[in-house]
Amino acid sequence: MSILNPRLIALAVLGLGLAGFDLWLGLAHGTVSGPVVWSGCAVGLAYVATGVTAWALRPRSRIGLWMTVMGIVALMAFASTGVRPPTDLPGRAILTLVGTPALWLQFAVGTHLFLTYPSGRAENRTERVLTGTTFATATVASVLTLLTKTAVPACAGWCGPSPLAMIHEPDLYLWLRSVFLVVLVVLAGLGWLVLLRGYLGAGPRRRRSQRFRLGLATATLLILATGILGLLAYYTGTESAEGLVDHMGLVIGWASVAGLPFGFLFGLLRDRWAFADLGSLVGRAQNANPEVVERGLARAVRDPELRVAYASADGWRDVLGRPYHPPADDSRSRTEIGEPPVALLVHDPDLRAEPALLAAATAVLRLTATSVPAAGPVPDRHVFISYVREDSAAVDRLATALRGHGIEVWLDRTHLVPGDRWADRIRQAIGAGANFVACFSAASSRRDRTYMNEELILAIEELRLRPRDRRWFLPVVLDGSPVPDHPIGAGETLRSLHHVDLSEGWEAGVLRVAHAISTP
């Protein structure tokens, strides 16, 4: 969603307008101190600004919309109960009519935000029931308090009657208000228990991301409970409680801002850092060390237990070339790279909740999948593999298998870097290679124009310069297709060279290719 979207602009203008109105009302007619007015407006604006930004950057997430709603509701409530304009102020009845429901809705929207952060959507039935109950309670409280709100001796100068009041009994109004405040605090406490249960049942990665939010939710709940106790004392006429109510309101507001808008902005920055780390790995893909790849991926996705494995002829191997057996239980998730798999990412199951980050990590691993650690000594020279793009997955699997046999592989996708004169680099790589492996298939035979044809011309020229009793050009068939009959000189064609057909048996075929490369 564009930042110039009319809805975003409208919400931003509404938030700025409400904040400006509250600021003017509080400084010109309010009965509270200037710092309280400035702070209340800043809290509401922090929610609106962060919500609009989040909605623009992540339009599929509802958290931005809910934070914006929270900011607008907070500013509407602040105009009535925050700045406390006198009861005889013109238009005071409208402020009461709007501010009273907004006051109760703050509890419901705040509970929804803490429970559904960072997606903005309730993930299970418990969360849906709890948020629904909180909104229903806030709605009932709004209606009943508007129908019973009347002048209270403790705040007669600013908490005047509702224009919809049908019952003018101060004791009944205070009793209803106190009951609903206690009920909403209890519901907030249940929400905290839901957060705690989710934290205890989460994996290590999600626990680290939830620790800050749970801590702030705990602090906010305690401060809220203290503030409610002060408010109840204020209702009973305790004069010293008025200052406590004002200060608790400031602390609750800024604690919630620290926990949600500022926390969300930090999360956005952290995601940017993660993608930047993955991007730096892509830039080093052509010379990637498997250990460096594993450490870089673990750091980027914030999963120190992340493991990378590569396919070999005898199963998975870790970044050090040792046999690797992925966990058989559900403590870790497995994401296979390629079809058939050439690499394996073993990670925290909670990473699946961030599909964009997981997709970026697997893309990096796909690019570096041919940098498989050797299981034995590596020859001084490499093996050049020629292929067409349609066969990339099968060629990646072959390269991985050859690496597992201690054979160094040269592929254009991993060895050419931006700025290289690719024709010169490929000619040099072919000439310096210990062997040239040509991968033929139905896809390669269908292509009239392909860089593989140019590589074959260079390889045939190199083949003519080499001794006839030395194996160098190794034809490999991927899917049973015939080897092309390109002439190689002396009345021979490529079909004169014995080939390996991997479609007749992958493992046996790879062993034959590896044996042909490893023996003179």
BELUR-V444656 format. One record per residue. N is the residue number from 1. PHI is phi in whole degrees, -180 to 180 (* if undefined). PSI is psi as a letter, one per 40 degrees, with the letter a starting at -180 (NA if undefined). OMEGA is omega in whole degrees, 0 to 359 (999 if undefined). Layout:
N&PHI&PSI&OMEGA ; N&PHI&PSI&OMEGA
This chain:
1&*&h&181 ; 2&-72&i&178 ; 3&-66&e&179 ; 4&-91&e&178 ; 5&-59&h&183 ; 6&-56&d&181 ; 7&-66&d&178 ; 8&-64&d&180 ; 9&-63&d&181 ; 10&-62&d&179 ; 11&-66&d&179 ; 12&-64&d&179 ; 13&-65&d&178 ; 14&-62&d&179 ; 15&-63&d&178 ; 16&-64&d&179 ; 17&-64&d&179 ; 18&-64&d&179 ; 19&-64&d&178 ; 20&-64&d&178 ; 21&-65&d&179 ; 22&-61&d&181 ; 23&-64&d&178 ; 24&-63&d&182 ; 25&-63&d&183 ; 26&-69&d&182 ; 27&-74&d&183 ; 28&-90&d&187 ; 29&-133&e&184 ; 30&-71&i&178 ; 31&-109&e&177 ; 32&-115&i&183 ; 33&-73&i&179 ; 34&-59&d&179 ; 35&-57&d&178 ; 36&-65&d&180 ; 37&-65&d&180 ; 38&-59&d&182 ; 39&-65&d&180 ; 40&-62&d&178 ; 41&-65&d&180 ; 42&-65&d&179 ; 43&-62&d&179 ; 44&-62&d&179 ; 45&-65&d&179 ; 46&-60&d&178 ; 47&-67&d&181 ; 48&-64&d&182 ; 49&-63&d&180 ; 50&-68&d&180 ; 51&-64&d&179 ; 52&-63&d&178 ; 53&-63&d&180 ; 54&-63&d&180 ; 55&-66&d&179 ; 56&-70&d&183 ; 57&-82&d&181 ; 58&-131&g&184 ; 59&-64&d&180 ; 60&-79&e&178 ; 61&-92&i&180 ; 62&-89&e&185 ; 63&-64&d&179 ; 64&-63&d&179 ; 65&-62&d&182 ; 66&-68&d&176 ; 67&-67&d&177 ; 68&-64&d&177 ; 69&-60&d&179 ; 70&-60&d&180 ; 71&-63&d&180 ; 72&-66&d&179 ; 73&-63&d&180 ; 74&-63&d&180 ; 75&-68&d&177 ; 76&-67&d&179 ; 77&-69&d&183 ; 78&-64&d&180 ; 79&-64&d&182 ; 80&-101&d&186 ; 81&-100&e&182 ; 82&-89&d&181 ; 83&-83&e&175 ; 84&55&g&177 ; 85&-67&i&182 ; 86&-64&i&184 ; 87&-68&d&181 ; 88&-91&e&179 ; 89&-71&h&177 ; 90&-57&h&181 ; 91&86&e&181 ; 92&-61&d&180 ; 93&-63&d&179 ; 94&-68&d&177 ; 95&-60&d&178 ; 96&-67&d&182 ; 97&-64&d&181 ; 98&-89&d&187 ; 99&-72&d&182 ; 100&-64&d&176 ; 101&-63&d&180 ; 102&-63&d&178 ; 103&-59&d&181 ; 104&-72&d&181 ; 105&-65&d&177 ; 106&-57&d&179 ; 107&-63&d&183 ; 108&-67&d&181 ; 109&-66&d&178 ; 110&-62&d&178 ; 111&-63&d&178 ; 112&-61&d&181 ; 113&-62&d&182 ; 114&-65&d&183 ; 115&-74&d&188 ; 116&-104&e&179 ; 117&-64&h&7 ; 118&-101&e&185 ; 119&-86&d&184 ; 120&83&e&181 ; 121&-121&h&176 ; 122&-69&h&187 ; 123&-90&e&183 ; 124&-147&i&185 ; 125&-66&d&180 ; 126&-60&d&180 ; 127&-65&d&180 ; 128&-65&d&180 ; 129&-65&d&183 ; 130&-67&d&179 ; 131&-67&d&177 ; 132&-63&d&178 ; 133&-64&d&180 ; 134&-66&d&178 ; 135&-66&d&178 ; 136&-65&d&178 ; 137&-63&d&179 ; 138&-63&d&179 ; 139&-67&d&179 ; 140&-63&d&179 ; 141&-62&d&179 ; 142&-62&d&183 ; 143&-66&d&185 ; 144&-68&d&180 ; 145&-72&d&175 ; 146&-66&d&181 ; 147&-81&e&183 ; 148&-121&e&184 ; 149&-64&h&180 ; 150&-145&i&181 ; 151&-64&h&179 ; 152&-115&h&184 ; 153&-55&d&185 ; 154&-66&d&183 ; 155&-138&f&186 ; 156&-62&d&184 ; 157&-75&d&184 ; 158&-136&e&181 ; 159&-104&g&183 ; 160&-75&a&184 ; 161&-74&i&176 ; 162&-81&i&177 ; 163&-67&e&179 ; 164&-103&e&185 ; 165&-61&h&177 ; 166&-113&e&179 ; 167&-126&h&183 ; 168&-109&g&179 ; 169&-123&h&183 ; 170&-56&d&182 ; 171&-65&d&178 ; 172&-65&d&179 ; 173&-60&d&180 ; 174&-66&d&179 ; 175&-66&d&179 ; 176&-62&d&181 ; 177&-61&d&180 ; 178&-65&d&180 ; 179&-62&d&181 ; 180&-67&d&177 ; 181&-62&d&180 ; 182&-64&d&180 ; 183&-62&d&181 ; 184&-68&d&175 ; 185&-66&d&177 ; 186&-63&d&178 ; 187&-64&d&176 ; 188&-63&d&176 ; 189&-64&d&176 ; 190&-64&d&176 ; 191&-61&d&177 ; 192&-63&d&177 ; 193&-64&d&177 ; 194&-64&d&177 ; 195&-62&d&181 ; 196&-64&d&179 ; 197&-64&d&177 ; 198&-64&d&179 ; 199&-66&d&182 ; 200&-68&d&181 ; 201&-92&e&183 ; 202&-87&i&175 ; 203&-76&i&182 ; 204&-56&d&183 ; 205&-66&d&181 ; 206&-70&d&177 ; 207&-61&d&180 ; 208&-63&d&181 ; 209&-75&d&182 ; 210&-93&e&186 ; 211&-59&d&181 ; 212&-64&d&181 ; 213&-64&d&180 ; 214&-66&d&178 ; 215&-63&d&179 ; 216&-70&d&176 ; 217&-64&d&177 ; 218&-64&d&180 ; 219&-62&d&180 ; 220&-62&d&180 ; 221&-64&d&179 ; 222&-65&d&179 ; 223&-65&d&179 ; 224&-62&d&179 ; 225&-61&d&178 ; 226&-63&d&179 ; 227&-63&d&179 ; 228&-65&d&177 ; 229&-62&d&177 ; 230&-64&d&180 ; 231&-66&d&177 ; 232&-64&d&176 ; 233&-65&d&178 ; 234&-64&d&178 ; 235&-61&d&182 ; 236&-82&e&175 ; 237&98&e&178 ; 238&-76&h&187 ; 239&-65&d&183 ; 240&-69&e&182 ; 241&-78&e&183 ; 242&-63&d&178 ; 243&-65&d&179 ; 244&-62&d&181 ; 245&-62&d&180 ; 246&-62&d&183 ; 247&-68&d&178 ; 248&-65&d&177 ; 249&-61&d&178 ; 250&-64&d&184 ; 251&-66&d&180 ; 252&-62&d&181 ; 253&-60&d&183 ; 254&-75&d&175 ; 255&-65&d&179 ; 256&-69&d&177 ; 257&-64&d&178 ; 258&-63&d&184 ; 259&-82&d&185 ; 260&-115&c&182 ; 261&-60&d&181 ; 262&-67&d&176 ; 263&-64&d&179 ; 264&-67&d&178 ; 265&-62&d&177 ; 266&-63&d&177 ; 267&-63&d&177 ; 268&-63&d&178 ; 269&-63&d&180 ; 270&-63&d&177 ; 271&-65&d&177 ; 272&-62&d&178 ; 273&-63&d&180 ; 274&-63&d&180 ; 275&-67&d&177 ; 276&-66&d&177 ; 277&-62&d&179 ; 278&-66&d&178 ; 279&-63&d&178 ; 280&-67&d&176 ; 281&-67&d&178 ; 282&-61&d&180 ; 283&-64&d&180 ; 284&-105&e&188 ; 285&-61&d&185 ; 286&-67&d&179 ; 287&-125&f&188 ; 288&-68&h&171 ; 289&-91&h&183 ; 290&-54&d&178 ; 291&-64&d&178 ; 292&-64&d&178 ; 293&-61&d&182 ; 294&-63&d&180 ; 295&-65&d&180 ; 296&-65&d&178 ; 297&-65&d&180 ; 298&-61&d&180 ; 299&-70&d&184 ; 300&-65&d&183 ; 301&-95&e&176 ; 302&58&f&179 ; 303&-135&g&184 ; 304&-64&e&180 ; 305&-94&e&179 ; 306&-61&i&178 ; 307&-132&i&177 ; 308&-117&h&177 ; 309&-135&i&181 ; 310&-124&i&179 ; 311&-73&h&176 ; 312&-139&i&183 ; 313&-63&d&183 ; 314&-113&f&177 ; 315&113&a&182 ; 316&-78&i&174 ; 317&-129&i&180 ; 318&-81&a&186 ; 319&-69&e&177 ; 320&-99&e&179 ; 321&85&e&180 ; 322&-90&i&176 ; 323&-56&h&183 ; 324&-130&h&179 ; 325&-120&h&181 ; 326&-61&i&178 ; 327&-57&h&182 ; 328&-87&e&182 ; 329&-91&a&183 ; 330&-94&e&182 ; 331&-68&d&178 ; 332&-133&i&177 ; 333&-100&i&180 ; 334&-117&h&174 ; 335&-123&h&182 ; 336&-86&i&183 ; 337&-109&h&178 ; 338&91&i&178 ; 339&-140&h&5 ; 340&-72&i&187 ; 341&-63&h&174 ; 342&-113&e&179 ; 343&-151&i&184 ; 344&-138&h&176 ; 345&-111&h&179 ; 346&-107&h&191 ; 347&-143&i&177 ; 348&-64&h&179 ; 349&-58&d&182 ; 350&-68&e&178 ; 351&-65&d&179 ; 352&-66&e&176 ; 353&-74&e&177 ; 354&-121&g&187 ; 355&-60&d&181 ; 356&-66&d&180 ; 357&-68&d&178 ; 358&-65&d&179 ; 359&-63&d&178 ; 360&-65&d&180 ; 361&-65&d&179 ; 362&-68&d&178 ; 363&-65&d&177 ; 364&-63&d&181 ; 365&-65&d&178 ; 366&-62&d&180 ; 367&-67&d&184 ; 368&-103&e&186 ; 369&-67&d&179 ; 370&-83&e&178 ; 371&-88&f&184 ; 372&-82&h&179 ; 373&-64&h&182 ; 374&-74&i&177 ; 375&-89&e&180 ; 376&-154&a&181 ; 377&-65&i&182 ; 378&-99&h&179 ; 379&-64&i&180 ; 380&-67&d&184 ; 381&-117&i&186 ; 382&-95&i&174 ; 383&-114&h&180 ; 384&-89&h&178 ; 385&-111&h&179 ; 386&-108&h&186 ; 387&-164&i&172 ; 388&-105&i&186 ; 389&-58&d&181 ; 390&-61&d&182 ; 391&-100&e&186 ; 392&-58&d&183 ; 393&-64&d&180 ; 394&-66&d&180 ; 395&-68&d&176 ; 396&-60&d&179 ; 397&-65&d&179 ; 398&-64&d&180 ; 399&-61&d&178 ; 400&-63&d&180 ; 401&-64&d&179 ; 402&-65&d&176 ; 403&-60&d&178 ; 404&-62&d&177 ; 405&-95&e&177 ; 406&82&f&182 ; 407&-107&h&179 ; 408&-81&h&186 ; 409&-116&i&176 ; 410&-114&h&176 ; 411&-125&i&181 ; 412&-61&d&184 ; 413&-68&d&183 ; 414&-109&e&185 ; 415&-114&d&176 ; 416&-83&h&180 ; 417&-120&i&179 ; 418&-55&h&180 ; 419&100&e&178 ; 420&-66&i&167 ; 421&-81&g&194 ; 422&-61&d&181 ; 423&-64&d&179 ; 424&-66&d&182 ; 425&-65&d&181 ; 426&-68&d&178 ; 427&-60&d&180 ; 428&-66&d&181 ; 429&-66&d&179 ; 430&-67&d&182 ; 431&-66&d&182 ; 432&-87&e&184 ; 433&-74&i&176 ; 434&-69&d&177 ; 435&-152&i&175 ; 436&-120&h&180 ; 437&-105&h&179 ; 438&-103&h&182 ; 439&-99&h&182 ; 440&-103&i&181 ; 441&-162&i&175 ; 442&-63&d&179 ; 443&-65&d&180 ; 444&-70&d&180 ; 445&-75&d&180 ; 446&-77&d&185 ; 447&-79&h&176 ; 448&-82&d&181 ; 449&-125&h&180 ; 450&-158&i&178 ; 451&-65&d&178 ; 452&-61&d&179 ; 453&-61&d&179 ; 454&-68&d&177 ; 455&-64&d&178 ; 456&-64&d&178 ; 457&-61&d&179 ; 458&-64&d&181 ; 459&-67&d&179 ; 460&-65&d&176 ; 461&-61&d&179 ; 462&-67&d&181 ; 463&-61&d&181 ; 464&-65&d&181 ; 465&-85&e&186 ; 466&-97&i&179 ; 467&-61&i&182 ; 468&-69&d&183 ; 469&-92&e&178 ; 470&-115&h&176 ; 471&-72&h&177 ; 472&-141&d&180 ; 473&-90&h&184 ; 474&-115&h&177 ; 475&-75&h&178 ; 476&-127&h&179 ; 477&-101&h&184 ; 478&-90&d&189 ; 479&-138&f&178 ; 480&86&e&179 ; 481&-71&i&180 ; 482&-74&i&175 ; 483&-76&h&180 ; 484&-64&i&184 ; 485&-98&f&176 ; 486&-65&h&179 ; 487&-67&i&178 ; 488&-121&e&178 ; 489&105&i&179 ; 490&57&f&177 ; 491&76&e&181 ; 492&-104&i&174 ; 493&-127&i&178 ; 494&-61&d&179 ; 495&-71&e&176 ; 496&-75&e&178 ; 497&-92&h&180 ; 498&-65&h&182 ; 499&-116&i&175 ; 500&-114&h&178 ; 501&-104&h&183 ; 502&-70&e&179 ; 503&-70&e&179 ; 504&-84&e&181 ; 505&157&h&188 ; 506&-62&d&185 ; 507&-62&d&180 ; 508&-66&d&180 ; 509&-66&d&178 ; 510&-63&d&179 ; 511&-62&d&179 ; 512&-66&d&178 ; 513&-65&d&180 ; 514&-63&d&179 ; 515&-66&d&180 ; 516&-63&d&180 ; 517&-76&d&188 ; 518&-81&d&181 ; 519&-110&h&181 ; 520&-69&NA&999
